[in-house]
Amino acid sequence: MAMSSERIAPERAWLGASIVGLVVLIGGSLAFPRWVYDRFIWQYFWGPVYADAQSAQCAVSDGGSVRLLNSADACQTAIEQGAVVAEPGYTVVSEIGYMVILLFMLVGVLFLLRRLDVGRDRELFFALIPFMFFGGVLRVVEDANDAVPSGFDPLIAYPLNTLIISPIIYFTMFVIVLVALVGSVVPARREWVDSYRSPLTAIGTIVLGATIVYLLWLAIATEYVQLYPQITLITLLVATITTGGIWIGLQRYAPTVNHGTGYIGLAVLWGHAVDGAANVILTNWATALGLPSNYFPKHPVNRAVIDITGQLLPPSITSVIGTSWPFLLIKLIAAVGVIWIFDEAIFEESPRYAVLLLIAILAVGLGPGTRDMVRATFGI
């Protein structure tokens, strides 16, 4: 009985921390609405989602009412007047907040995996890869939703479209994956299938395929969605070549780096190479590949890389090689560092937590990278 109490205690502590966090946020919002809700929760977390869902340049909270503005000048004027302004995308504050939430949720998922008695081997990692692609492609469905011309009703209207807008889409994907995982573990335990991996992989592949078919239908049946398959081909080609080169180099000159992760490390490296390659191609080379215009990143880190590179290198060089290429380099270096950290000892001491962390690390690279790549492929 004592052993059972020791096992359950951390789960209760996690649940208690969740409740305390909610009470603090709700209580602070009621006691100090202007500072806690308006200038923290709304400005950095809900406001950007709301503005994105309404396809607005920004949303302005003013005395309990919310206004949508559709020009950068109007948004800047509202900021100068001291209004609480939220723009679509991420800020340093929101990215730190989401990182904290992600780490906290990972602990809860770890407890869930223990309950389901899965995740000790590496099957879970590879079974969830189709869902990572699916999350990125599903986000493009909302991008296509925003591209609907005025006068036409979008397929997914507000507030349902908020479920597939970053960062809420991560919670939506969590629920989808959870349902799929439980639905795959049950037949495995009843010995209807040899392993939960087969049905879980099949579910992910089916929802991914259905979403891609929907986007292809939009490209055929509408004028506001086009098809540029060269974007996907070149992005995957660049990611695969860079990954292959680094992997061969590690295997030959530093084999101890990937002893612990094995092919998981290869997947992590490739997933982040996709993210980096998509950013570089779409930021600097989209028009050269046939798209109407280049893309501009929403994440502060991506923007900072572009700004710093533009300041350090003269225009004569950046006009040739672009300004976003260091982002791909940073992603690859970070991925190699992760592979190096996850040695054999980590898998032996805490296999579930190691696999779970690597799933999250791959997802934050492959998911956004897939979204950027597929979005440009359909000209959205």
C-alpha positions in Angstrom: 0.0 0.0 0.0 2.9 2.3 0.8 4.4 1.7 -2.7 1.0 2.7 -4.3 0.9 5.9 -2.2 4.4 6.8 -3.3 3.5 6.3 -7.0 0.3 8.4 -6.8 1.8 11.2 -4.7 3.6 12.9 -7.7 0.4 12.7 -9.8 -1.6 14.4 -7.0 1.2 17.1 -6.7 0.9 17.8 -10.4 -2.8 18.0 -10.2 -2.6 20.3 -7.2 -0.1 22.6 -9.0 -2.5 22.7 -12.0 -5.4 23.8 -9.7 -3.2 26.4 -7.9 -2.1 27.9 -11.2 -5.6 28.2 -12.5 -6.8 29.8 -9.2 -3.9 32.3 -9.3 -4.7 33.3 -12.9 -8.5 33.5 -12.4 -8.2 35.2 -9.1 -5.6 37.7 -10.4 -7.9 38.4 -13.4 -10.8 39.2 -11.1 -8.8 41.2 -8.6 -6.6 43.1 -11.1 -8.3 42.7 -14.5 -6.4 45.5 -16.2 -3.0 44.2 -15.3 -3.4 40.4 -15.1 -6.0 39.7 -17.7 -5.7 42.7 -20.2 -2.0 43.2 -20.1 -0.9 39.6 -19.7 -3.4 36.9 -20.5 -5.2 38.8 -23.3 -2.3 40.8 -24.8 0.1 37.9 -25.0 -2.0 34.7 -25.2 -5.7 35.1 -26.2 -5.5 38.4 -28.1 -3.1 37.1 -30.7 -5.3 34.0 -31.3 -8.4 36.2 -31.6 -6.8 38.6 -34.0 -5.5 35.6 -36.1 -8.9 34.0 -36.1 -10.5 37.2 -37.4 -7.7 37.7 -40.0 -7.1 41.1 -38.5 -3.8 43.1 -38.4 -4.3 43.4 -34.6 -6.9 43.4 -31.9 -7.3 46.3 -29.4 -8.8 45.8 -25.9 -10.2 49.1 -24.7 -12.4 49.3 -21.6 -13.9 45.8 -21.9 -14.6 46.0 -25.6 -12.4 44.6 -28.4 -11.8 46.3 -31.7 -10.2 44.7 -34.8 -7.9 46.9 -36.9 -6.7 46.0 -40.4 -3.8 48.3 -41.0 -0.3 48.5 -39.4 -0.6 52.2 -39.1 -3.8 52.0 -37.1 -2.3 49.3 -34.8 0.8 51.5 -34.2 -1.4 54.5 -33.4 -3.4 52.4 -30.8 -0.1 51.3 -29.2 1.1 55.0 -29.0 -2.2 55.9 -27.3 -1.5 53.3 -24.6 -4.1 50.8 -25.7 -3.7 47.1 -25.1 -2.8 45.8 -28.6 -2.4 42.1 -29.6 -1.0 41.1 -33.0 -1.2 37.6 -34.6 2.0 35.6 -33.9 4.3 35.2 -31.0 6.3 37.4 -28.6 9.1 36.7 -26.3 6.7 36.7 -23.4 4.3 34.3 -25.0 7.0 31.9 -26.2 8.4 31.7 -22.7 4.9 31.1 -21.3 4.2 28.3 -23.8 7.6 26.7 -23.0 6.7 26.6 -19.3 3.3 25.2 -20.1 4.8 22.6 -22.4 7.3 21.4 -19.8 4.6 21.2 -17.2 2.3 19.3 -19.5 5.1 16.8 -20.4 5.2 15.8 -16.7 1.5 15.2 -16.8 1.8 13.1 -20.0 4.6 11.1 -18.3 2.2 10.1 -15.5 -0.4 9.2 -18.1 2.0 7.0 -20.0 2.8 5.2 -16.8 -0.9 4.6 -16.2 -1.2 3.2 -19.8 2.0 1.3 -19.4 3.4 2.5 -22.7 6.4 4.5 -23.8 9.2 2.5 -22.2 10.4 1.4 -25.7 10.9 3.5 -28.8 7.7 2.4 -30.6 5.7 5.4 -29.3 8.2 7.9 -30.9 8.0 6.5 -34.4 4.2 5.8 -34.2 3.6 9.5 -33.5 5.5 10.9 -36.4 2.4 11.0 -38.7 0.6 13.1 -36.1 3.5 15.6 -36.2 3.0 16.0 -39.9 -0.8 16.1 -39.4 -0.5 19.0 -36.9 1.5 21.1 -39.4 -0.9 20.3 -42.2 -4.0 20.9 -40.1 -2.6 24.4 -39.3 -2.5 25.0 -43.0 -6.3 24.3 -43.2 -6.8 27.4 -41.0 -4.4 29.4 -43.3 -6.6 28.3 -46.2 -9.6 29.4 -44.2 -8.1 32.9 -43.8 -7.5 33.1 -47.6 -11.2 32.8 -48.4 -12.1 36.0 -50.4 -14.5 38.5 -48.8 -18.1 37.8 -49.5 -17.6 34.0 -49.1 -18.2 32.1 -45.9 -15.2 30.2 -44.6 -15.5 26.5 -44.0 -14.5 26.9 -40.4 -15.8 30.1 -38.8 -15.0 31.8 -35.5 -14.8 30.5 -32.7 -14.2 26.9 -34.1 -11.2 28.1 -36.1 -9.4 29.0 -32.9 -9.0 25.3 -32.2 -6.5 25.0 -35.2 -4.6 28.3 -34.6 -1.3 28.3 -32.8 -0.9 27.7 -29.9 -4.3 26.3 -29.2 -3.8 23.8 -32.0 -1.2 22.1 -29.7 -3.9 21.4 -27.1 -6.2 20.2 -29.9 -3.5 17.9 -31.1 -2.9 16.7 -27.6 -6.6 15.6 -27.3 -6.5 14.0 -30.7 -3.3 12.0 -30.0 -4.6 11.0 -26.5 -7.8 9.6 -28.0 -5.9 7.8 -30.7 -3.4 6.4 -28.1 -6.0 5.1 -25.8 -7.9 3.7 -28.7 -4.8 1.9 -29.8 -3.8 0.6 -26.4 -7.1 -1.1 -25.8 -7.1 -3.5 -28.7 -3.4 -4.3 -28.0 -4.2 -5.3 -24.5 -7.0 -7.4 -25.7 -4.6 -9.0 -28.1 -6.6 -8.0 -31.2 -3.3 -6.6 -32.6 0.3 -7.4 -31.8 1.2 -3.9 -30.7 -0.5 -0.5 -30.1 2.0 0.9 -32.6 0.2 -0.4 -35.7 -3.2 1.1 -35.1 -1.7 4.3 -33.7 0.4 4.8 -36.8 -2.6 3.9 -39.0 -4.8 6.5 -37.4 -2.1 9.2 -37.8 -1.6 8.3 -41.4 -5.3 8.3 -42.2 -6.0 11.8 -40.6 -2.9 13.2 -42.3 -3.9 11.8 -45.7 -7.5 13.1 -45.4 -6.2 16.6 -44.6 -3.8 16.6 -47.5 -6.6 15.4 -49.8 -8.8 18.3 -48.6 -6.1 20.8 -49.4 -5.6 19.3 -52.9 -9.3 19.6 -53.4 -9.1 23.3 -52.6 -6.3 23.7 -55.0 -8.4 22.1 -57.8 -11.8 23.6 -56.9 -10.9 27.2 -55.8 -8.9 30.1 -57.1 -7.5 31.3 -53.8 -5.5 28.1 -53.2 -2.8 27.2 -55.8 -0.3 24.3 -56.0 3.5 24.8 -56.0 4.9 21.2 -55.5 8.4 22.4 -56.1 8.4 24.0 -52.6 7.9 20.7 -50.9 10.3 18.9 -53.1 13.1 21.4 -52.6 12.5 21.8 -48.9 12.7 18.0 -48.3 15.7 17.7 -50.6 17.6 20.4 -48.7 16.6 18.9 -45.4 17.5 15.4 -46.4 20.9 16.3 -47.9 22.0 18.3 -44.9 20.8 15.7 -42.5 22.5 12.9 -44.4 25.7 14.8 -44.6 25.8 15.5 -40.8 24.6 12.0 -39.9 27.4 10.4 -42.0 29.9 12.7 -40.5 28.8 11.8 -37.0 28.8 8.1 -37.7 32.4 8.3 -39.1 34.1 10.9 -36.8 32.0 11.1 -33.6 29.9 7.9 -33.3 29.4 8.3 -29.6 27.2 11.4 -30.2 24.3 9.3 -31.5 24.9 6.0 -29.6 22.0 6.8 -27.2 19.3 7.9 -29.6 20.1 5.8 -32.7 17.5 6.4 -35.4 15.5 8.6 -33.1 18.4 11.0 -33.3 18.3 10.8 -37.1 14.5 11.7 -37.1 15.1 14.6 -34.7 17.9 16.0 -36.9 15.8 15.6 -40.0 12.7 17.2 -38.5 14.6 20.3 -37.4 16.3 20.4 -40.8 12.9 20.6 -42.4 12.0 23.5 -40.2 15.2 25.3 -40.9 15.1 24.7 -44.7 11.5 25.8 -44.9 12.3 29.1 -43.2 15.3 29.8 -45.4 13.6 28.9 -48.7 10.4 30.8 -47.9 12.0 33.9 -46.5 14.6 34.4 -49.2 13.9 32.2 -52.2 10.1 31.9 -52.5 9.7 34.3 -55.4 12.6 32.6 -57.2 10.7 29.3 -57.0 7.6 30.8 -58.5 5.6 32.1 -55.6 4.1 35.6 -55.7 6.1 36.9 -52.7 8.5 35.8 -50.0 7.3 35.0 -46.5 8.2 36.8 -43.3 8.5 34.7 -40.0 6.3 35.4 -37.0 8.6 34.0 -34.4 10.9 36.4 -32.6 13.9 34.1 -32.9 13.5 33.9 -36.7 13.1 37.6 -37.0 16.1 38.2 -34.8 18.3 36.0 -36.9 17.3 37.8 -40.1 17.9 41.2 -38.5 21.3 40.3 -37.0 22.5 38.7 -40.3 21.4 41.8 -42.2 23.3 44.0 -39.8 26.5 42.0 -39.9 26.7 41.3 -43.6 26.8 43.9 -46.4 23.9 44.0 -48.8 26.1 42.8 -51.6 26.4 39.5 -49.8 22.9 39.2 -48.4 21.5 39.8 -51.9 23.2 36.6 -53.0 22.9 34.3 -50.0 20.0 35.8 -48.2 19.6 36.7 -44.5 17.8 33.6 -43.0 20.4 30.9 -43.7 21.9 31.1 -40.1 18.5 29.8 -38.8 19.1 26.5 -40.6 22.6 26.3 -39.1 21.3 27.1 -35.6 18.6 24.4 -35.9 21.1 21.8 -37.0 23.6 22.6 -34.3 20.8 22.5 -31.6 19.6 19.2 -32.9 23.0 17.6 -32.8 23.4 19.0 -29.2 20.1 17.3 -28.2 21.3 14.0 -29.8 24.5 14.2 -27.9 22.8 14.9 -24.5 20.5 11.9 -24.8 23.0 9.2 -24.2 22.4 5.6 -23.3 22.4 6.3 -19.6 19.3 8.6 -19.9 17.3 5.9 -21.7 18.4 3.3 -19.1 17.5 5.5 -16.1 14.2 7.0 -17.4 13.2 5.6 -20.8 9.7 7.0 -20.8 10.8 10.5 -20.0 13.6 10.4 -22.5 11.2 9.2 -25.3 8.6 11.8 -24.3 11.1 14.7 -24.4 12.4 13.6 -27.8 8.8 13.4 -29.1 8.3 17.0 -27.9 11.6 18.1 -29.4 10.8 16.6 -32.8 7.3 18.0 -32.7 8.4 21.6 -32.1 10.6 21.4 -35.2 8.7 19.1 -37.6 5.3 20.5 -36.9 6.1 24.2 -37.7 8.4 23.2 -40.5 5.6 21.1 -42.1 3.2 24.0 -41.7 5.5 26.5 -43.4 6.4 24.0 -46.2 2.8 22.9 -46.9 1.4 26.5 -46.7 3.8 27.7 -49.3 3.2 24.6 -51.4 -0.5 25.6 -51.7 0.3 29.3 -52.1 -1.5 30.4 -49.0 
